[in-house]
Amino acid sequence: MGRRHNLPMLSVLDEEARITLDEIENELEPVSGLADPHFVKTLNGLSREEARKVIVAELEALGWLEKIEPHRHQVPHAERGGAVIEPRLTTQWYCDAGKLAGPAIEAVTSGKITFIPKQWENTFFAWMRDIQPWCISRQLWWGHRIPAWYGPDGHVFVAHDEAGANTQALAHYGKAEPLTQDEDVLDTWFSSGLWPFSTLGWPDKTPELARYYPTDVLVTGFDIIFFWVARMIMMGQHFMKDVPFRHVFIHGLVRDERGQKMSKSKGNGIDPLDLIDDFGADAMRFTICALTGIGRDVKLGRKKVEDYRAFVTKIWNAARFCEMNGVKAQADFDPTTVKSPLGRWIITEASTAIQDATKALEVYRFDEYALTCYRFVWNRFCDWFLEFAKPVFASADAAEAAEIRGVAAYVLNIILRLLQPVMPFVTDDLWHAFGFGAEGSLISASWPEPVALTGAESALAECDQIIRLISETRTVRSEMNVPPSQKAPVFLKDAKPETIARAERWKEAIGRMARVSEIAALEGDVPRGSAQAVVDETTLVIPLEGLIDITAEQDRLKKELAKAEDEIQKTEKKLGNENFVTRAKPEIVEEMRERLENQQGEKVRLQAALARIG
């Protein structure tokens, strides 16, 4: 407001926050209706607190004080000492940021630098296109000193170092004069803006600078796009004549498990070191990566880290199982020579995982990368391949057992390399334990490459169909409450000859993994009291007579279905209440929507179970 009305820029506080009249002494002339200049002079030298009390007393004495009442407002306080911070005008150093902004804006508009997600470019442009002169001096104890020196008469000499300043002073004064360096330091963000090249030996032309500048990607938060990202771009363009990085990946904030911002006052902060102590660094790293989706914040809780620790444990146990069954590194293993459908299936699945994980990393979908690894390792390698491989490891057919051991080692090698960026400790340990580390540490190993097997489609189709057949049989048994100790026959209705042949080849695995007493083509009518499920063109018929009380099971399912429908109705009513949706905390509303989705899924499951038994 003062600048708008062309008022003089005056300061009435000295460095110790005492009243000083040095800058306003010439302004102290009697003006009707204003304070007496003699009174104002009595304030000189008083502390700010004392001066305020004297001013209030004078207002009261003059009859100008109508009333005193408490008023809550924001007052800045020093973070450490807690003292009230007063505004005070002082001379500062400024950088003409407008000259630096142009090349930085052009770097983004031309595509030399891209933001992921792209909408954050708008935040960058909003700051840069309305940029103001940048105050780069700070009154702090620590930092880069301002490269300015003062002569005896206050003349300023700006130089690279003290020797340069002395040279300038000698030319200016005609003789050597003592100089004093400015005590201020550079703004932290000014120094940080030099980071991409100052850490590599700049201003010297070092091999590191030539190799690593510019880098490929910067990973950072949206809250420092202007403070740090923009400053690095400006500095890089100015000093290095090139951008400091090609891509800027903007991640979300790490919030608590309910989506609230962490803060000391709420007491919901999570110390990552505590999580690492409790669950391990690998679990912590994987959790953050798995939750880091483009354009969304991370909801972090102990339970999620604990869940992913189970994944780390799963990998360790799977590797140890392989080790106990004679699996070890085979330098001469050739995946293209594998003949068994099981081996060809898992090799092809591994190649697909490599392709998906690589693509996810290339587009900065770290969550998809982590979940691709998770699904392949847990849902394919552990749940199915190792289960199918158990009897093969103990098989009397030495050639078949040797081939599957080679496949297991080959795929485990891929798994460790895929997971290394996000799970470096356990993977490196296993890498050396299996003898994969002939070329050194896992971090130095090459990224895995997919292989294309001739005729792999046949192995994929066969194994996938057997997996679905086992899965559907397990689902029916679970929904019908068939005791695990009871084996049930499975008959194939309307099955193609190829499906029947596959079931015959895999009958041992189906019987062991799905608790099936026999599997064969259905001859005649569907037995009474049978549950049914569909896999491709085939209907699985599972007779339940004698295994469960069918009438009691129907009654149980109907009761559970009625209960599920009642819960859905209550949840829908709550979400249909506009007052609840608009006034409740967003995380509560989101939790209610997730609950409704789960309830609807349970209803569908119960309806399917009733249809099967009916």
N, C-alpha and C positions, 0 to 999 in steps of 0.2 A: 504494500500500500504506500509506503514511504517513497519507493522508487517511482510509482505511478504518479505521485503528486510532486515529484522533483524535490523532495525534502533531503536535507543533508544527512549523510550516513555517520551518525555519532555514536560513541560508546561512553557509558557512564560507569563502567566497572573496570577495575584494574585486574592484574593477574591473580590477585588474592581475593577477588570478589568484594573489594571495598569501593565505596563511592569515590569517583574521581571527576573533577570538573575541568580537567585540562582541555578537553575538546569542546566544551560548551561555555567557557568563561565569557567569551565575547558575545554569546547569545543572551546573557543575563541582563536584560533591561526590563524596567517596570512596565507591565502590561495590565490594563484594567481587567479585573475578574480573574487574574491568575495569581499564583503564589508569589510572595515577596521574594525578590532575588536574594535579599539578606538571609532569609530563612533557608533558601536552597544552598547557600554557601555553608551554612552550619552542618549540612549533611556530609560535606567533604571529609573523607577519611573514615567514615563510619562503615561498619560491616553491613552487608545487605540486610541481615535480620534486624540490626539496630535501626537502620534507616527506615525500614518499613514501619516499625513501632512509632518512631518520631513523626513520620508522615501521617499516620492514622491519628495521633494525638493532635497534630496541627489542624487536620480537617475537622476534628471534633471541636477544637477551640474556635475555629472560624464559623462554626455552625453549618458546615457543608456536609457533614456526615449524617445521613438520614437513618441508617440502621446497619447492623452487622449480623449476618446470618451465615451458617455453614454452607459451603458450596463444593460439591464433589466434582473434581476435574482431574485430568491427567497431568501429572508433574513428573518429568524425567528425573531419574536418580542414577547415580554412578553404580555400576554393577558390583564393584568390590567394596568401596567404602560406604556406599549408601547415601552420600551427600546429594543434595538437590543440585541439579545442573542448571546453570543460568545461561541464557543466550548472550553472547558477547561478540561484537564485531572485531575481527583481527585481520591483518594482512596475510594472505595465503598465496600459494603458487597454484596456477591453473594451466591446464593443457587444452589447446584448441582442438577439442575432440571432433569438431565439424570437419576438419581437414582429413582426419583419420577415418571418419565414418564412410565417406564416399566409396573408396576401394573395398571396404568390408561389405557394404550393401551390394556392390556389383558382384562380389564373389558368390553371394547366395543367389541373386537373381539370375546369374549366368549358369548356375548349376555346378560351379566348382566345389561348392559346399552344399550338402543336402541335410535337412533335418528329418529325423525319424522319431515320431510321426511328423508329417509335413506341416500340420497346422501350427506347430511351434515356430515356423518361420514368421508367422504373423506377429508373434510376440517380439521376435528379434527386430522386425521392421518397425514396429510401433516405437520401440526405444530408439533405434538408430536414426529414424527420419525426423525425430523431434529432439535430437541430442543437444545438450547444453554444454558450455565450457566445464571442464572436469577439474574439480579441486583435488589436486594430487598430494598436498602436504598434510601431514598428520603430526599432532603433538604427542608422540608416544616415545617410550624408551627404546623400543626394539624395531628395527627395520633398516632399509637402505637409506642412508643420509641423502638429503637433497643436495645435488652437486652445484651448490652456489656458495660463494665466499664474499664477505663484506670487507671493504676497505675502512680506514679510520673515519672517513667522511660519510660512510654508509653506501658508497657506490658498490653495485653488485657485479660480480664476475662469475659467469656460468662456464664451467669447463668440465672435461672428462675426469680430471684429478687435480690435486692441489698444485702440482707442478705447472699444469696448464693455467690455473688461476693466477699463480705468481707471475708467469710470463705476461699475461694480460695486464696485471697490475703494474708491472715494470714499464710497459709501454704507455700505460695511462698516466702514471704519476711521474715517470721519468726517473724513478729511483725505487728501490725495494721498500715495501711497506708491509707491516704485519697484517695478515688477513685472518678473519674468523669465519669458519664454516657455519652455515645455517644449521640450527639444532633440530629442525624438523626432519621427519623421515617420509619416504614415499608412501602413498596409500597402498595398503596390502594388495588391492586388486591391480594396481599398476605393476607392482613387483610380480604378482602371479601371472599377469598377462605376458610376461617374458618367459614363462616356464617352458613352453614347447621347445625353445632353442637355447635358453640360458643353461639348462641342465645338461646340454650336449657339448659344452665347451665354448659356446659363442661368447665373445666376438671372434675367437680364433676359429679358423676353418679346420675343424677336427674331422677324423674319419667317422666318428659317431654322428656328427652333425650332417655329414653328407649322406650317411646311410639311413638315419631315422627321421630326418625332417624332409618333407612333411610326413606325419604318421597317417594311418588310415582312418581310425574312428576314435571319437571322444565319447565316453559314457558319462553322463552327468544329470543333474536334476534341473527341473524347469525354473526353479527359484533363482538360479544364478546365470540364466541365459545372458542377461545384460552385464551383470557384475563381472563374470569371468569369461564366458564363451565369446562375447562380443569383443572384450578387451584383448583376448588372445588373437582373434582374427585381425584386429586393427594393428596390433604390434607385429604380428607375423608379416602382414602385407607391407608395413612400413620398413621394418628392418631387414627381412629376409626376401622381400619381393615375391612372396609366395604364401599360399594359405597354410596354416599349421596342421590342418587335418581335412579329410575329404567328406567325412560323415559325422554327424552329431546325433547320437542316440540319447533321447530324453526319456528317462525312467520316471515312474511315479514316486510318490512319497511312501515310506514304510509306515503303515498305521497299525493300530492294535487289531486284534482279531474281530472286533465289532466295527471296524472301519473308522474309528475315531483317531484324530491326530494325537500322537504321544506328547505328553507334557508332564512336567514335574508336579504341577498343581493337581492334575487328575490322578497322579500316581499310577498311570498306565504305561509307563516307559518300560522297555525291554532292553536289557544290556546284552548285546550279542556275545560278549565274552562269557556271560553266565550260561547262555544256550550252548556255546561251544564246550564249556566244561561239563555240561550235563549230557549232551547228545553227540558231541564231536564236530570238528570243523567241516568234514565232508557232508554230514547231514544238514548243517547250517547253510553251506554254500548251495547245495542242491535245492533246498527249500526256497531260498531267495530267487534262484534262477527259475524254478518251476512256477513261481507266483508272479514273475515279472512279465506281464503282458503289455503290449503296446497300448498306450492311452489309458491305463488304469493303475490305481494305487495298489500297493501290496498290503494285504491284511495278514499280519504275522502274529502267530500265537504259538505257545509252547507245544500244543497238541500237534500242529502241523509239522514242526521240526521233529517231534517224537515219531510221527508216522513215517517220515522219510528216513529216520534212523533205522527203522525196520527194513527199508529198502537196502541201505548199506549192509545191514546184517544179512539180508537175503543174498546179496552178491557174495559176501564172504563165505557163507555156508554152501552156496552152490559151487564156488571154486574149490572149497575143501572136499566136497562130495566128489568132484571130478578128480581131484588129486588122489583120494582114497581108492578110486577105480582105475588108477593107472594112466590118467590123462596127463600128458606133458608136452612140451614144445617139440614140434617136428619140423625141422628146417626144410625138408624136402617134400612137405605135404602139398599136393596139387588139388584144389577143390573141384577142378573140372573133370577129374577122374572118378569122382564119387558115384557109386551106382545105386545105393539104397535110396528108396523114396524119402525116408526120414532124414537122411543126411542132405539130400538135394533140397528138400523142403526148407530146413533150417538155414542152409547156406543162402538160398534165395531170399528168405525172410531177412537175414542179416544184411544182404545187399540193399534191400528195400529200406531198411532202417538207416543204413549209411546215407543213401540218397536223400531221405526225408530229413535226417539230422543236419546234413550239409546244407540243404536248401534253407532250412530254418535259420541256421547261423548266418548264412549269406544275406538274409533279409532282416536280421536282428530280432527274430522271433525266438528269444531265449527260452520262453515257456514251452513252445512247441518242440524245441530241441530237447529239453529236459524230459518232457512227457513222451516223446518218441523213444528215447533211451529207456525210460521206465517201462513203457508198454512192451517193448521188445524183450527186455531182460526178464521181466516178471511174467508177462502173459504168454510169451512164446518160448524163450529159452528154459526158464525154470519150471513153469507150470506144465509144459507139454513135452519139449524135447528131452529134458532130463528124466521125466517120468516114463516116456516111451523108451528111453535108452537104458533104464535100470536092468531089465532082463538081458539086453544085448551085451552089456558089460560083462555079465556072468555067463554068456552064451558059450556053448561048446564049439561054435563056429568061430575059430580064431581069426579068420580073415574079416568076417563081419564085425567082430568086436574091435579089431584093430582099426578098421575104417571109421567106426563111430567114435573111437577115442581120438583119432586124428581130426574128425569133424568138430568134436567138442573143444579141442585145443585151439583149432582155427577160429571158431566162433568166440571163444572166451578171449582170445587175443584181440579180436575186433571190439568186443564189449569194453575191454579195458582202455583201448585207444579212444573209443567214442566218448567214454565218461571222464577221461582225464581232465579236460578243462574245468569241469564242475565238481569233480570228486577226486582230487589229485593224490590224496594220501593213501587210501586203501587200494586204489588202482595201481599205484607205483609199487606198493608192497607185494601185491599179487603178481605183478609183472615180473619181478625178480624171483619170486617163489617158484614160478612155473618155468623159469629159464628163458623167458622172452627177452630178457634184458641184455643180450649179447652186444647190442648196439649202444648200451648205456642206459641212462634214465629214461623213463617213459615219456617225459616231457619233450625229449629229443626225437622220439619216434615219429614216423610219417603218419599222416592222417589215413585211415583205411580207405581202400578203393573197392567199389562194388564189382562183382563178377557176374557175367551172364552165362548161365548153364543152358546148353542145348536141350530142348525138351523139358525144361523146368516146369512148364504149365501142368504137365501130367502129375508130377509129384505134389505140386501145390494143391491141385484139385483133390487128389486122393487124401492127403493129410488133413486138409481143411474140412473135408466131409466127415472124416472119422472124428475130428475134434468136435464138430457140431453135433454129431450123433451122441458122443459121450456127454457133452454139455447138456443136451436136451433130456437125456435119460436122468442125469443127476438132478436137473430142475424138477422133473416130474416126481422123482423120489422125495425130494425135499418138500415140495408143495403138498404131497399126499401123506407126509409124515411116515414114510416107510422106514422102519428101524434100520440103522446101518448094518446090523448083523444079518439082516434078511437079504438074500439074493433073489432077484426077480428075472424071469425070462423076458426077452425083447423079440418081438416078431416084426418083420418088415413087410408092410402092405404096399402094393403097387410099386415095388422097387424094380429098377432096371437090373439086368443081369450084371452090369458092371458094379453097381452098388452092392449087390449080394456077394460078388467075388471079393470086393474090398473088405466087407464085414467079415468074411471068412478068413482073409489074410491077417486081419487085425483082431481076431476074436479073443486072443489071450489078453491083449492090452485093454480091450473093451470090457472084458469080464473083470479084470483086476481094478480098473479105474472107475467103472460105473456100477460095480457090484451086480454084475449080470451073470445069471447062471447059464444061459444059452442065448444065442442070437441066430435067427434063421428066417427064411421067407415064410410069410403067413400062408397056411393052407386052410381053406375053409373060411367060416365066418369069424368075426371079431368076438372073442370070448366075453361073456357077461362081466361087468364090473372092471372093464379095462380103461386105463387112462391112455390118451393118445397125444402125440406131438408130431409136428411135420418138419422134416429135413429135406430140402429140395423137393423132389417129386415123391419122396417116400414118406409114408405115415408110420411112425413108431407106435406099436401097440404093446402096452405093458399091462398084463393081467395082474390085478391087485387082489383078487378073491383069495382069501386065506392069509394075506399079508397084513391087511388093515380092516377095520370095521367101516365099510363103505358108507352106510347110512349115518353113522356117527361123524364121519369125516365130512360128509355133505352138510350136516347140521353145523359143524364147527366153522366151515368156510362161509356159510350163509350168515352166521352171527358176526364173524369178522368183517364181512362185506358190509353189513348194516352199520356196524360201528365206524367203518371207514367212511361211508357215505355221510354219516352224522357229523364226523369231524370235518369233512370237506365243506358241508353246509355252514358250519360255524365259522370256519376260516374265511369262506367266501363272503359271509355276512360282514365280518370285520373289515375285510379289504374293500367291501362296497360302501363302507361308511366314510364319507368324504372328510369328516372331521378327524377321523383317525389317520387317514392317509396324509393329510396336510399338516397335522399338528405333531404327530409322532416323529421321533428321530428317524432319519432315513435308514439307518442300519436296522432299526426295529421293523420297519415296513418291509425291507428287503428280506429279513429273516422270516417274516410271515409269508411272503411270496414263495420262498424256498420251501417252507413247510407245506404250503398248498400243493406245490409241484410234487413233493414226496408222497403226500396223501393220495393224489390222483394216480401216481405210479403204483401205489399199493392196491388201489381199487382195481386197476387194470390187471394186476397180478392175480388177485383173488377171483376176478371174473374168469380169467383164463383157466385157473385151477378148477373152478366149478364146471366149466365147459368140458374140461378133460375127463373129469370123473362122471359127468352126466351122460 
